[in-house]
Amino acid sequence: MQQIINFLIRYKIFLFYLLLLFISLIFTFQSHSYHQSRFLNSANYVSGSIYAFFDNTTSYFDLREENEKLVQENQRLRYQLYNKTNNGAQPLDTLESNYLVVRGRVIKNSYSDQRNYITINKGNKDSVEQDMGVITSKGILGIVENTSNGFSTVQSILNEKSNINAKIKNSNHFGSLIWDTKDYKTVQLMDIPRLVQLTIGDTIVTGAMSSIFPENIPIGTIKKFDLDTSKSFYRIDVSLFNDMTNINNVYIIKNLNRQEILELQESTGTNDQ
């Protein structure tokens, strides 16, 4: 307490000056509308900047939570889409395939090798199994190859071993989607007959013959096309919708009737992805 008294005594003149200055400023702002307006504008600017700073900071820390909500909502919508449900109800009609949708996140990604693999944070405990399809909000990503209890490795579509059934959306002509290992932005659609009319920019989607992916999952658009050496089929370059260098949230899809489809295909000597 004594230190406070000594401080006031030592700086009494300076403190008295500040008091008079404060009083004079109050009288000035009250008697002059211009000064009052300038003061209020400055005060609003300062307070607004402070509020904006705290709002931006709070929003930044809320991004992860909001993003998780969006992923959950997309998971629900995709489940309804692939199973033709209405607000989570049972399928409205009899379907050849029903699908389970599990959301996940990429924890490791490669795209520059000839055999690229992606690691995701979902595994056996999340009902993820080998040969389940993996997609993003933009299109297909690959197929689950190996699983552990909490993680899975996915064979990327950017893998020389990848071979997926795909079709031209506006004509339903289908072929095999492969990767020639040259460009991580482009894959190839093979075995499309030369009689098919093609247009640059046509959309390529998954085909109905796949036992892994639902039909009509986006893949990309036609970049260019040429006839193969036999001059009977097209070799089509497809620009991917996915940016394969920047993958985060994914959806893992299980065809609940896949085993039945495989047995049927085996009995007829076919096996398509």
CORZI-V956992 format. One record per residue. N is the residue number from 0. PHI is phi in whole degrees, -180 to 180 (NA if undefined). Layout:
[[N;PHI] [N;PHI]]
//
This chain:
[[0;NA] [1;-62] [2;-66] [3;-64] [4;-63] [5;-62] [6;-63] [7;-64] [8;-66] [9;-66] [10;-111] [11;-63] [12;-68] [13;-65] [14;-68] [15;-65] [16;-63] [17;-63] [18;-64] [19;-64] [20;-63] [21;-62] [22;-65] [23;-65] [24;-65] [25;-63] [26;-63] [27;-64] [28;-66] [29;-74] [30;-95] [31;-125] [32;-66] [33;-64] [34;-63] [35;-64] [36;-65] [37;-63] [38;-65] [39;-65] [40;-62] [41;-65] [42;-64] [43;-65] [44;-64] [45;-64] [46;-65] [47;-64] [48;-63] [49;-65] [50;-61] [51;-64] [52;-61] [53;-67] [54;-66] [55;-64] [56;-64] [57;-64] [58;-63] [59;-61] [60;-74] [61;-88] [62;-59] [63;-61] [64;-66] [65;-65] [66;-64] [67;-64] [68;-64] [69;-65] [70;-64] [71;-63] [72;-66] [73;-64] [74;-61] [75;-65] [76;-65] [77;-68] [78;-60] [79;-65] [80;-64] [81;-73] [82;-109] [83;53] [84;-99] [85;-124] [86;55] [87;83] [88;-76] [89;-67] [90;-53] [91;-77] [92;-142] [93;-76] [94;-112] [95;-72] [96;-137] [97;-116] [98;-126] [99;-99] [100;-120] [101;-121] [102;-86] [103;-154] [104;-141] [105;-78] [106;-114] [107;-154] [108;-139] [109;-130] [110;-147] [111;-108] [112;-94] [113;-76] [114;-124] [115;-91] [116;-130] [117;-123] [118;-105] [119;-120] [120;-92] [121;-129] [122;-146] [123;-59] [124;-68] [125;-103] [126;71] [127;-90] [128;-132] [129;-60] [130;69] [131;-94] [132;-78] [133;-126] [134;-134] [135;-119] [136;-68] [137;-102] [138;167] [139;-72] [140;-120] [141;168] [142;-132] [143;-61] [144;-108] [145;-136] [146;-134] [147;-121] [148;-64] [149;-118] [150;-142] [151;-145] [152;-105] [153;-118] [154;-74] [155;-67] [156;-66] [157;-88] [158;-144] [159;-63] [160;-90] [161;-68] [162;-153] [163;-126] [164;-69] [165;-143] [166;-145] [167;-84] [168;-60] [169;-87] [170;-131] [171;68] [172;-74] [173;-116] [174;-157] [175;-109] [176;-95] [177;-130] [178;-134] [179;-88] [180;72] [181;-91] [182;-141] [183;-72] [184;-95] [185;-135] [186;-120] [187;-122] [188;-107] [189;-111] [190;71] [191;-88] [192;-59] [193;-68] [194;-73] [195;-75] [196;-82] [197;-112] [198;-137] [199;-57] [200;100] [201;-59] [202;-86] [203;-109] [204;-134] [205;-68] [206;-92] [207;-76] [208;-81] [209;-73] [210;-96] [211;-111] [212;-99] [213;-64] [214;-69] [215;74] [216;-73] [217;-61] [218;-124] [219;177] [220;-127] [221;-67] [222;-95] [223;-162] [224;-151] [225;-145] [226;-78] [227;-76] [228;-63] [229;-81] [230;63] [231;-107] [232;-132] [233;-88] [234;-110] [235;-112] [236;-85] [237;-118] [238;-78] [239;-72] [240;-69] [241;-71] [242;-86] [243;-70] [244;-90] [245;-140] [246;-115] [247;-127] [248;-83] [249;-135] [250;-127] [251;-100] [252;-117] [253;-114] [254;-82] [255;-68] [256;-110] [257;-62] [258;-60] [259;-64] [260;-64] [261;-63] [262;-64] [263;-66] [264;-65] [265;-65] [266;-69] [267;-107] [268;79] [269;-125] [270;-162] [271;-119] [272;-98]]
//
